Amino acid sequence: MLITIVLLFIFVIKLFLFFIKKKPFPKIILIASLIGIIVVSIQAGYNKYFFTFNDDEGEFYKGPVNSPTDKYTANAYYMPYGGAAGGVKLWVEISYKDEDDQTKTVYYSEANSNFSMKWTNEATLHIKNEEPRFPKSNRSIKLNVENEIYHDRGLACQSWLMKSEYETCYQK
């Protein structure tokens, strides 16, 4: 905040000097800078507050894992990103058999080498996603698939569009 105030103060002083000395103000640079700031701000706000899981089209990874009464089915999918220096995104979709096989993404994270899914009861899915050599990368969790979701970076937790889809959202 202090840096912003100092930069604004410097800009106002330079602007004042331009008007006193009657030098032409670089309007094109000002307009280009303002447009750039506006575009970046809109994009950042859109990504943060209007996030959905709908863009995920990956490869099938593991499943199906049926719940004890076969009401739900869990399937895991993955998608590599970033080329040789990138990583792998992993998500778990739940299919509701009573509701025309409607699907819902309940888990989204970076993939680790030790991944598995297991139902602990009718609505609770234990997702193990860990890297044994790196304990800090453990992204394992137990989720009630009816009202909880997990997003490792928290984008789903901040999204205005997804607030009605869960009661509790977890993030790393």
Buried (B, 14 or more C-beta within 10 A) or exposed (E): EEEEEEEEEEEEEEEEEEEEEEEEEEEEEEEEEEEEEEEEEEEEEEEEEEBEBEEBEBEEBBBEBBBEEEBBBBBBBBBEEEEEEEEBBBBBBBBBBEEEEEEBBBBBBBBBEEBEBEBEEBBBBBBBBBBEEEEEBBBBBBBBBBEBBBBBEBBBBBBEEBEEBBEEBBBB
